[in-house]
Amino acid sequence: MSKEESHGQAFLDRGKPYRGTFHFEHTRDGLEILLQVIHDIEHESGHRPTLILEATGHYQSPVVQFLEEHHYLFIVINPLISNRLRKTNLRKVKTDAADAYLLGELYYREEFEPFKKRGVQLLNMRYLTRQHESFSKMCVQTKLQFQAVLDQVSPAYKGVFGAMYSNVSLRFLHEFPTSSSVLQVSEETLKIKINTLLSSKRGRSESWINERVQRLMEAAKQNPFQQTMYESHLINLKILISLILQYQEHLSELEQTIDALATEIEEYDLIQSIPGIGPKIAATILAEIGEVDRFDHPKKLVAFAGIDPSVFASGKFTATRNRITKRGSRQLRYALVMAVQCGLIRSRNTRIKEFYERKRAEGKPHKVAVVACANKLVHWLYAILNSKKSFRPA
């Protein structure tokens, strides 16, 4: 599988390739070539063939959807598995045609489970939660740039509205970016402006508005930059404010959509019965795990999250300091660690807190103890998702 095309190799049986390697593009005409090859194999062998392909992010999506439309059984494998087999060969060969042949050989060497289609809801949730994470990171970077510029324009503004990134705070700063612009208008004008910027859903008392105006006036008088020397700072400040407001709006919309999708799934409320797991973390965990019956043992789910310890032993040497593998879903791994940390805050999750303290008493560093708690959390999640029963705090 590659971005716009794929290579394939058909087999009638182990060690019996059918014809040579074929090639097709990820277009309707190209996929018809794949379908014709499948029909030829079906006619030659007398039964519907199974297809095996390598996971390549979203590049395999056109082929996967095409195979699902035609109801063909297919297997999606982790590239790490095929790469392991490739390294067993003495010759170092890496071509698309060689990889296609290798996948055929791999099918006869190991047993793989057919691809289990995730529900549309879970797939949508996965895309949305990952998009939310991406937007959140971009928003954080924009806020850091904003802080750097604000320090050079109006450093005293930070404590005026309390919540720096609230809608009213950012919109006010967009219209009054400098101290001179604040001092040039009357206090009554500032009160009216703040009142108009406040959301109709959440009004504020007159005393709250008066207090903010007094803070504004004091901050403007104490500001060392009454007039900024660099016009570029003001331009950047307004651009960054607009970006932050847009990011916050998009993130709010994503959160509402994710919550609407998640509430239709029974397990969404069940896993939130674990203290430390809130709506956002619960949605991410469900979206990344997908259908739990893909894993016949909790340790496989631990490996999928990439929090299983690596093992290294050679001869008489056995490593005692082993890092986690960090393979599988990075988003799931992050959500699990966040759930543990939230559970430890103010001892919300007494069971995870006791387990953490026990690991610390054994001499484990903080991060090692947190990962051990995440491992324990996975076992609880596996039990909840399979039994459809809530978490028992004690």
C-alpha positions in Angstrom: 0.0 0.0 0.0 1.2 3.5 -0.8 -0.4 6.9 -1.2 -2.1 6.6 -4.6 -1.3 3.0 -5.7 -0.7 -0.5 -4.5 1.0 -3.7 -5.6 -0.3 -7.2 -5.1 0.6 -10.8 -5.4 -1.8 -13.7 -5.5 -1.3 -17.2 -4.1 -3.2 -20.4 -4.7 -1.5 -22.2 -1.8 1.6 -22.0 0.3 4.6 -21.6 -2.1 2.3 -21.4 -5.1 2.1 -17.9 -6.4 -0.5 -17.2 -9.1 1.0 -15.2 -12.0 3.2 -12.3 -11.2 2.9 -9.1 -9.2 0.1 -6.8 -10.3 -0.3 -3.1 -9.8 -3.3 -0.9 -9.5 -4.1 2.8 -8.7 -6.5 3.9 -6.0 -9.2 5.0 -8.5 -12.4 3.4 -9.6 -10.7 2.0 -12.7 -7.7 0.9 -10.7 -9.8 -0.9 -8.1 -11.6 -2.7 -11.0 -8.2 -4.2 -11.9 -8.0 -5.5 -8.3 -11.5 -6.9 -8.5 -10.7 -8.7 -11.8 -7.6 -10.3 -10.2 -9.8 -11.5 -7.3 -12.3 -12.9 -9.7 -9.6 -14.8 -11.6 -8.3 -16.3 -8.3 -11.8 -17.2 -7.3 -12.4 -19.0 -10.6 -9.0 -20.8 -10.4 -9.3 -21.9 -6.8 -13.0 -22.4 -6.5 -13.6 -20.3 -3.4 -13.5 -16.6 -2.4 -10.0 -15.6 -1.5 -8.8 -13.8 1.6 -6.9 -10.6 1.2 -4.0 -9.5 3.5 -2.8 -5.9 3.6 -0.4 -3.8 5.6 -1.8 -0.9 7.7 -0.6 2.4 6.2 -2.5 5.1 8.1 -5.3 6.3 5.9 -3.7 5.3 2.6 -5.5 1.9 2.6 -8.9 3.5 3.1 -10.0 3.4 -0.6 -9.0 -0.3 -0.9 -10.6 -1.2 2.5 -13.9 0.5 1.6 -13.9 -1.2 -1.9 -13.4 -4.6 -0.3 -16.2 -4.0 2.2 -18.5 -2.9 -0.6 -17.9 -6.3 -2.3 -18.0 -8.2 1.0 -14.5 -9.7 0.8 -12.8 -11.0 3.9 -9.5 -9.2 4.6 -6.8 -9.0 7.2 -5.0 -5.8 8.2 -1.6 -6.4 9.9 0.8 -4.2 11.7 3.8 -3.2 9.6 6.1 -4.2 12.5 5.1 -7.8 11.9 6.0 -7.8 8.2 9.2 -5.8 8.8 10.2 -8.5 11.3 9.9 -11.2 8.6 11.7 -9.0 6.1 14.7 -8.8 8.4 15.0 -12.6 8.4 16.2 -12.6 4.8 19.9 -12.5 4.1 19.4 -10.1 1.1 18.3 -6.6 1.9 15.4 -6.0 -0.5 12.7 -3.4 -0.1 10.4 -2.9 -3.0 6.6 -2.7 -3.3 6.6 -5.9 -5.3 8.8 -7.7 -2.8 6.6 -6.5 0.1 3.5 -7.8 -1.7 5.1 -11.3 -2.0 6.2 -11.1 1.6 2.6 -10.6 2.8 1.5 -13.7 1.0 4.2 -15.8 2.7 3.4 -14.2 6.0 -0.3 -15.3 5.7 0.8 -19.0 5.5 3.3 -18.7 8.4 1.1 -17.1 11.0 -2.5 -17.1 12.0 -4.3 -13.8 11.8 -7.7 -12.7 12.7 -9.9 -11.2 10.0 -10.4 -7.5 10.2 -13.4 -6.6 12.4 -15.1 -3.5 11.1 -15.5 -0.9 13.8 -18.8 0.8 14.1 -19.3 4.0 12.3 -19.8 5.8 15.6 -16.5 4.6 16.9 -14.6 5.5 13.8 -16.2 9.0 13.7 -15.3 9.4 17.4 -11.7 8.4 16.7 -11.3 10.9 13.9 -13.0 13.7 15.9 -11.0 13.0 19.2 -7.7 13.0 17.2 -8.7 16.2 15.5 -9.5 17.7 18.9 -6.1 16.7 20.1 -4.5 18.3 17.0 -6.4 21.5 17.3 -5.6 21.7 21.1 -1.9 21.5 20.4 -2.1 24.2 17.7 -4.1 26.4 20.1 -1.5 25.9 22.9 1.3 27.0 20.5 -0.7 30.0 19.4 -1.3 31.0 23.1 2.4 30.8 23.8 3.1 33.2 20.8 0.3 35.4 22.1 1.8 35.6 25.6 5.2 36.6 24.1 3.7 39.4 22.2 1.5 40.6 25.1 4.5 40.8 27.4 5.9 43.5 25.0 2.6 45.4 24.6 0.7 45.2 27.9 2.2 42.9 30.5 -0.1 44.2 33.3 -3.2 43.1 31.4 -2.9 39.4 32.4 -4.8 39.7 35.7 -7.6 42.1 34.6 -10.3 39.6 33.6 -9.1 36.7 35.6 -9.5 34.2 32.8 -7.1 35.5 30.2 -8.5 33.5 27.3 -12.2 34.1 28.0 -14.2 35.5 25.2 -14.7 38.9 26.7 -11.0 39.2 27.6 -9.7 38.4 24.2 -12.3 40.5 22.3 -11.7 43.5 24.6 -8.0 43.3 24.0 -8.5 43.1 20.3 -10.3 46.5 20.4 -8.1 48.1 23.1 -4.6 46.6 22.6 -2.6 49.4 24.2 -2.8 51.4 27.4 -3.2 54.7 25.6 -6.3 53.3 23.8 -7.8 52.5 27.3 -6.9 55.8 28.9 -8.3 57.8 26.0 -11.9 56.8 26.7 -14.0 57.3 29.8 -14.8 54.7 32.4 -18.4 54.8 31.4 -17.5 53.9 27.8 -15.4 51.0 29.0 -18.3 49.7 31.1 -20.6 49.8 28.1 -18.1 48.0 25.9 -17.5 45.2 28.4 -21.2 44.8 28.9 -21.8 44.5 25.1 -19.0 41.9 24.9 -20.4 39.7 27.6 -22.4 36.7 26.4 -26.1 37.0 26.7 -26.2 33.5 28.2 -23.9 34.5 31.1 -24.5 38.1 32.2 -22.4 39.8 34.9 -23.4 42.1 37.7 -22.7 45.8 37.6 -20.2 45.5 40.5 -18.2 42.8 38.5 -18.0 45.2 35.5 -17.0 48.1 37.7 -14.2 46.1 39.2 -12.9 45.1 35.8 -12.9 48.7 34.7 -10.9 49.7 37.7 -8.4 46.9 37.1 -8.1 48.1 33.5 -7.4 51.7 34.4 -4.8 50.6 37.0 -3.1 48.2 34.6 -3.0 50.9 31.9 -1.4 53.4 34.2 1.2 51.0 35.4 2.1 49.6 32.0 5.7 50.5 31.0 4.6 50.4 27.3 2.2 53.3 27.1 2.8 53.4 23.4 4.5 50.4 21.7 7.4 51.3 19.4 6.7 48.4 17.1 3.5 48.4 15.0 4.2 44.8 14.1 3.4 43.8 17.7 -0.1 45.2 17.5 -0.7 43.4 14.1 0.6 40.1 15.5 -1.5 40.5 18.7 -4.7 41.0 16.7 -4.0 38.1 14.4 -3.1 35.8 17.3 -6.3 36.8 19.2 -8.4 36.0 16.1 -6.7 32.6 15.8 -7.2 31.7 19.5 -10.9 32.6 19.3 -11.3 30.5 16.1 -9.6 27.5 17.8 -11.7 27.8 20.9 -14.9 27.9 18.7 -13.8 24.9 16.7 -12.8 22.9 19.9 -16.1 23.7 21.5 -18.0 22.5 18.4 -15.9 19.3 18.3 -16.5 18.6 22.0 -20.3 18.9 21.5 -20.2 16.6 18.5 -18.0 14.0 20.3 -20.3 14.1 23.4 -23.4 13.6 21.2 -21.8 10.6 19.5 -20.4 9.1 22.8 -23.7 9.3 24.7 -25.2 6.9 22.2 -22.7 4.2 23.3 -23.5 2.3 26.4 -19.9 1.9 27.5 -19.3 5.7 27.6 -21.1 6.0 30.9 -19.7 2.8 32.3 -16.0 3.7 32.0 -16.7 7.1 33.5 -17.6 5.2 36.7 -13.8 4.9 37.2 -12.8 8.1 39.2 -10.4 10.2 37.1 -12.1 9.4 33.7 -14.2 12.3 32.5 -16.1 12.7 29.2 -13.1 13.7 27.0 -10.9 10.9 28.3 -13.7 8.4 28.1 -14.5 9.3 24.5 -10.8 9.0 23.5 -10.4 5.6 25.2 -13.5 4.2 23.5 -12.6 5.6 20.1 -9.0 4.1 20.3 -10.0 0.7 21.6 -12.9 0.3 19.2 -14.5 -3.1 19.6 -13.0 -4.8 22.7 -13.6 -8.3 21.4 -10.6 -7.7 19.1 -8.5 -8.5 22.1 -8.9 -12.0 23.7 -6.8 -11.0 26.7 -6.2 -7.8 28.7 -2.5 -8.1 28.1 -3.1 -7.7 24.3 -4.9 -4.5 25.1 -2.0 -3.4 27.2 0.4 -4.1 24.3 -2.0 -2.2 21.9 -1.6 0.8 24.2 2.2 0.4 24.2 2.6 0.4 28.0 3.9 -3.2 28.2 7.6 -3.4 29.3 10.1 -4.4 26.7 12.3 -7.5 27.4 16.0 -7.8 26.6 18.0 -10.9 27.5 21.1 -12.4 25.9 23.1 -15.2 27.2 23.6 -14.7 30.9 22.6 -11.0 30.7 19.1 -9.9 31.5 18.3 -6.3 31.4 16.7 -4.9 34.6 15.8 -1.5 33.3 13.3 -2.0 30.5 11.4 0.9 28.9 7.8 0.5 27.7 7.4 -0.5 24.1 5.4 2.6 23.1 3.9 0.7 20.2 0.2 0.8 19.2 -2.0 3.8 19.9 -0.2 6.9 21.2 -3.6 8.6 21.8 -4.8 5.7 24.0 -1.5 5.7 25.9 -1.8 9.4 26.6 -5.5 9.1 27.7 -4.6 6.3 30.1 -1.8 8.3 31.7 -4.1 11.4 32.0 -6.8 9.2 33.6 -4.3 7.9 36.2 -3.0 11.4 37.0 -6.6 12.7 37.4 -7.4 9.8 39.6 -4.4 10.6 41.8 -5.3 14.2 42.3 -6.9 14.6 45.7 -7.1 10.8 45.8 -10.2 10.7 43.6 -9.5 7.1 42.8 -8.6 5.4 46.1 -7.8 2.1 44.5 -5.4 3.6 42.0 -3.9 5.8 44.8 -3.2 2.8 47.0 -1.6 0.9 44.1 0.5 4.0 43.3 1.7 4.4 46.9 2.5 0.6 47.0 4.7 1.0 43.9 6.4 4.1 45.3 7.1 2.2 48.6 8.8 -0.5 46.5 11.2 2.2 45.3 9.7 2.8 41.8 10.1 6.3 40.4 7.0 8.4 39.8 6.8 7.8 36.1 7.3 4.0 36.5 4.6 3.9 39.1 2.2 5.9 36.9 2.7 3.5 34.0 2.1 0.6 36.3 -1.2 2.3 37.3 -2.1 2.7 33.7 -1.5 -1.0 33.2 -3.8 -1.7 36.1 -6.4 0.7 34.6 -6.3 -1.2 31.3 -7.3 -4.4 33.1 -10.2 -2.7 34.7 -11.3 -1.2 31.4 -11.1 -4.6 29.8 -13.3 -6.1 32.5 -15.9 -3.3 32.3 -16.1 -3.3 28.5 -16.6 -7.1 28.5 -19.0 -7.4 31.5 -20.9 -4.2 30.8 -20.8 -3.5 34.6 -19.8 -0.3 36.4 -16.5 0.1 38.3 -16.5 -0.8 42.0 -14.5 1.7 44.0 -13.7 -0.8 46.7 
